[in-house]
Amino acid sequence: MGAGNIPIGNTRQPAMPESRPQSDRSQQALLDRCFPYLVAERDGAVLGYAYAGPYRARPAYRFSVENSIYVAANAQRRGIGRALMERLIAESEARGYRLMIAVIGDSAQMPSIELHRAAGFRLVGALEGVGYKFGRWLDTVLMQRALGKGMSAPP
């Protein structure tokens, strides 16, 4: 199954509440501030979701967003992540953002790293051993991608 037939749209409905780290309140806060929040579904089942939110709260960072993408385990390797990423980038560019930042919570998350790389992100750094989960220390991988004119012109 390719992602071509997967409807992806903006939503005001909660997505994957059992596995989603975002609370309904946090999701609504992103939507209220006009950040893109996308859901991929088929036959009423949520296959994945993606959103962009503020990178930092200070005004100097208002043109940068941090992305998050989640794909259900039974829907991986079907192009859903790629479709969500492409739409999220387009929606963020349309809103005037200039930089998208990925903060990937484990350097072993190669599918996520490769998804971002394929979407034009580049590796800009890593924080070693900053998290501890499942009995091991985790690195955080930092990647970024220009949106629109990026840094080539003022906003």
C-alpha positions, 0 to 999 in steps of 0.5 A: 500500500502506498501513501498516495491513497492515505488522506492527510489533513489538518485536524482539530480531533485528538490523534492516537491518544493512547500512544501520543505524548501530546495531551489534548490541551497541548494539541489545542494550544498548537492549533490555537497558535496556527501551527500545522497538526496533521493526521493520516488515517485510513478507514477511520484508523489513525496511521500517523500524525505530525505537527510543528510547534515553536522551537523556543518561546523567545521572540528571536526564534519565532521563525523556527519550528520543531517538528514531530512525526509519529507513525503507528507500528503497523503502518511503518515502511508504507510512505506515510512518514514521508507523506506527512513530512512533505505536507508538514514542510509545505504547511510550515513554509506557507505559514512563513516559517524559515527553519524546521528543527528535528530533535530525535530522541535516540541516535539508534532511531535510524528510520527517523534520521533517514526520513529526515535526511531524505526530506532535506534535513542535515545533521547539525549535532548530537547531545550524548547520553542526555536521556535515560530510558529502557535501562540505557542512556540515549543520545539526542540527534539534532537535524535542521532544514531550511524552509522557503528562503531560509536564512538567505533573506530577512523574514 
